[in-house]
């Protein structure tokens, strides 16, 4: 059995529903993890998703802001909401699907200044990362648990995950303090950053391009903010570029696009 998981910050699921339906038809994921849905659970387009083939749904909504959701062709078993966010915003959820424990995260962007003493948003971001690290570090099943973590983690960790490492190294999303905090969270459960297994550095890999760019394809000033991590028990033995992991960058050029592109991973389950 294979399971194809998608992750996408849609920047308003109701506004972007036509694009999501198109992506579902063309990419055919079994599970779609959405971030920044920007609606309450009762406002979520549940009927449209069911008609698109995703009747199983888990929604963690919030009025006007944030919000995460998972829709699936397979039954979902909701797990307790992770307590990663110190402000109790709708930024994390966990479900079990097809024998996989799946986390869907939307880590805070962190504002403009990478200084915790003057920027509460940046402090909030680092606290979220630290709480997630502590939660995974406390678990004793890292050698055998089948866990997938996806989402808009709002950090581009590598030199080739941003359009210019030199110009971005003091910009929030690519500062060393954020990179270190993300690495600590990843290492707390020995997660594998699957994208960089299939598309190793120095190949540039981006999933986000600012709306401020008039032609994002020309200057390609992107960042890899969206991630899929897998636990040891799910780590594939072979990696072929542009095969099981795909960044669907063409979606960024669709009409009324999100500023993020969706990413997918196809897992072969034993």
Secondary structure, DSSP 8 states (H G I E B T S, - for coil): -EEEEEEEE-S-TTTTHHHHHHHHHHH--SEEEEE---S-GGGS-HHHHHHTT--EEEEE--SSS--EEEEESS--EE-------TT--S-EEEEEETTEEEEEEE-----S---TTT-HHHHHHHHHHHHHHHHHHT-S-TTT--EEEEEE-----SGGGBS-HHHHTTSTTS-HHHHHHHHHHHHTTT-EETHHHHS-TTS----EE-TT-S-HHHH--EE--EEEEE-GGG--S---TTSSEEE-GGGGGSTT--SB--EEEEEE--
